[in-house]
């Protein structure tokens, strides 16, 4: 498959996106939280070449799509070539969150509705990342993700990018997240305080283990406790280095 020339899009800044996504105005706690996540991911995958990272959760409402976008933005801060793919073709949110075109996108490409040289990858000039939106909602996204077209697309995109972030549907909703386990270098599972349920997270892990999905770790979203700072109704962990008296 050939990729068409990327569109340059200057993202319209909105008040709520300032708090939701990483930018130069983000608070210290927000920036440090995603720097820590980025570092942990990098050390979890030391091999060379493009890294494919899957982000999922047990259920909806746990913040996986926002984590996916912010992780992509965090890698872009290191001048890396980053692509985020919205693989949640049943209930996509990445395009609406970033205020970009939702279609054509991944589903159109996999279904053969777009020419090989017309993959609609959108370049967000102000944010430094590329996005492949979910596209039109198909009758069965599982079939598309299992297709040879999807495998070929991943192989081709890996030749262009340093990191590819896959925003998958929740594991407890459909099996889409683990279908591509053989092609994903590592998964992050987002857990949200007061939303996630232990039994469902446990079942999520069982399904991922059965599919032999490689787990990088968990992202605990919305945690509230001492040592945390509140920002826009959310809490982000932070830490600092304190000099010893002898220094």
C-alpha positions in Angstrom: 0.0 0.0 0.0 1.2 3.5 -0.8 0.6 6.5 1.4 -0.6 9.7 -0.1 1.0 13.0 0.7 0.0 14.0 4.2 -2.3 16.9 4.8 -0.9 19.8 6.9 -3.5 20.7 9.5 -3.2 23.6 11.9 -5.2 22.4 14.9 -7.6 24.9 16.3 -6.8 25.4 19.9 -9.7 25.1 22.2 -10.0 25.9 25.9 -10.7 22.3 27.0 -7.9 20.9 24.8 -5.3 23.0 26.7 -6.0 20.9 29.8 -6.6 17.6 28.0 -3.5 17.4 25.9 0.1 18.0 26.4 1.4 21.4 25.3 3.8 24.1 26.5 1.2 25.4 28.8 0.6 22.1 30.6 1.3 22.0 34.3 4.5 20.6 35.7 2.6 17.6 37.1 1.0 16.7 33.8 4.3 17.0 31.9 6.2 14.9 34.5 3.5 12.2 34.5 3.8 11.6 30.8 7.6 12.0 30.8 7.7 9.2 33.3 5.3 7.1 31.2 7.3 7.7 28.1 10.6 6.8 29.8 9.1 3.6 31.2 7.8 2.6 27.8 11.2 3.3 26.2 13.1 1.2 28.7 10.5 -1.6 28.3 11.4 -1.9 24.5 15.1 -1.4 24.1 15.3 -3.0 20.6 15.9 -0.9 17.5 13.4 0.0 14.8 9.8 1.2 14.9 7.9 0.4 18.1 4.2 -0.5 17.9 2.4 0.3 21.2 -1.2 -0.8 21.9 -3.3 1.1 24.4 -6.5 -0.4 25.7 -8.6 -0.8 28.9 -11.1 -3.2 30.4 -14.1 -1.0 29.7 -15.1 2.4 28.3 -14.7 5.6 30.2 -11.2 4.9 31.6 -9.4 7.4 29.5 -7.5 5.2 27.1 -7.8 7.5 24.0 -6.6 10.6 25.9 -3.6 8.5 27.2 -2.9 7.3 23.6 -2.9 10.9 22.3 -0.8 12.3 25.1 1.7 9.4 24.8 2.1 10.2 21.1 2.6 13.9 21.9 5.2 13.0 24.5 7.3 11.0 22.0 6.9 13.8 19.5 8.6 16.2 22.0 11.7 14.1 21.5 11.6 14.9 17.8 10.4 11.3 17.0 8.2 10.5 14.0 5.0 9.4 15.6 1.7 8.1 14.2 -1.5 7.4 16.2 -4.0 5.0 14.7 -7.6 4.9 16.0 -8.4 1.2 15.9 -11.6 1.7 17.8 -13.7 1.6 14.7 -16.9 0.8 16.7 -16.8 4.0 18.8 -13.9 6.2 17.6 -13.0 9.3 19.6 -9.5 10.3 18.5 -10.6 12.5 15.5 -13.2 14.4 17.6 -10.7 14.9 20.4 -8.2 16.4 18.0 -10.8 18.3 15.9 -9.8 16.6 12.6 -11.5 14.6 9.8 -12.9 11.3 11.0 -13.2 9.8 7.5 -11.8 8.5 5.2 -9.5 6.6 7.6 -8.5 3.1 8.7 -11.7 1.3 7.9 -11.9 2.8 4.3 -8.3 1.7 3.7 -8.7 -1.8 5.0 -12.0 -2.4 3.1 -10.4 -1.3 -0.2 -12.6 1.7 -0.5 -9.6 4.0 -0.9 -6.9 3.7 -3.6 -3.6 2.3 -2.4 -1.9 5.7 -2.7 -4.7 7.5 -0.8 -4.3 6.5 2.8 -5.7 9.6 4.6 -2.9 10.2 7.1 -3.4 13.7 8.6 -0.4 15.7 9.9 -1.0 17.9 12.9 1.4 20.7 12.3 1.0 22.3 15.7 1.4 19.1 17.6 4.0 17.3 15.6 2.2 14.0 15.2 0.4 12.1 12.4 -3.0 10.6 12.8 -4.9 7.8 10.9 -8.5 8.3 12.0 -10.9 5.3 12.3 -12.8 6.2 9.2 -16.4 5.3 8.5 -17.9 2.8 11.0 -17.9 -0.7 9.4 -20.4 -3.5 10.1 -17.6 -5.7 11.5 -14.3 -4.1 12.5 -12.9 -7.4 13.7 -12.8 -8.8 10.1 -10.9 -5.7 9.0 -8.3 -5.9 11.7 -7.8 -9.6 11.0 -7.2 -9.0 7.3 -4.0 -9.2 5.3 -4.5 -5.6 4.4 -4.0 -4.6 8.1 -0.8 -6.7 8.4 0.6 -5.1 5.2 -0.4 -1.6 6.4 1.5 -2.1 9.6 4.6 -3.4 7.8 4.6 -0.4 5.5 4.0 2.2 8.2 6.8 0.8 10.3 9.2 1.9 7.5 8.3 5.5 8.1 7.7 6.0 11.8 9.7 5.6 15.1 6.6 5.0 17.1 3.1 3.9 16.2 0.4 4.2 18.9 -2.7 2.0 18.4 -5.8 3.1 20.3 -7.7 -0.1 20.6 -11.3 -0.7 21.9 -11.7 -2.0 25.5 -10.9 -5.7 25.9 -14.1 -6.5 27.7 -16.2 -5.0 24.9 -14.7 -6.8 21.9 -11.7 -8.9 21.0 -10.2 -6.3 18.6 -7.5 -5.2 21.0 -5.7 -8.6 21.0 -6.2 -9.6 17.4 -2.9 -7.9 16.4 -1.0 -9.2 19.4 1.7 -10.7 17.2 2.4 -7.3 15.6 2.3 -5.1 18.8 5.6 -4.7 20.7 3.8 -4.0 23.9 0.4 -3.1 25.4 -0.5 -0.5 28.0 -3.7 -1.1 30.0 -5.4 2.0 31.3 -7.1 1.7 34.7 -9.2 4.5 36.2 -9.8 5.0 39.9 -13.5 4.7 40.9 -14.4 3.4 37.4 -12.4 0.2 36.8 -13.6 -3.0 38.4 -11.1 -5.5 39.7 -12.9 -8.5 38.2 -13.0 -7.0 34.8 -9.4 -6.0 34.9 -8.6 -9.5 36.0 -10.6 -10.9 33.0 -8.8 -8.5 30.7 -5.5 -9.8 31.8 -6.7 -13.4 31.3 -7.7 -12.6 27.7 -4.4 -10.8 27.0 -2.4 -13.7 28.4 -4.4 -16.2 26.3 -3.6 -14.2 23.2 0.1 -13.9 24.3 -0.1 -10.2 24.2 3.0 -8.5 25.6 2.1 -6.3 28.5 4.3 -3.2 29.2 2.3 -2.2 32.3 -0.7 -0.3 33.6 -1.5 3.4 33.5 -3.4 4.4 36.6 -5.6 7.3 35.6 -7.4 9.7 38.0 -5.6 8.6 41.1 -6.2 10.7 44.2 -4.0 10.5 47.3 -1.2 12.5 49.1 1.7 13.5 46.9 -0.6 14.2 43.9 -1.6 17.5 42.3 -5.1 18.2 41.0 -5.4 19.8 37.5 -8.7 20.3 35.7 -10.5 17.8 37.8 -7.8 15.1 37.4 -4.9 14.1 39.5 -1.4 13.5 38.3 1.5 11.9 40.2 4.7 14.0 40.6 8.0 13.6 42.4 11.1 15.8 43.0 14.7 15.4 43.9 15.7 16.7 47.3 19.4 17.4 48.0 21.0 15.7 51.0 22.4 17.9 53.7 25.9 16.6 52.9 25.7 17.9 49.3 
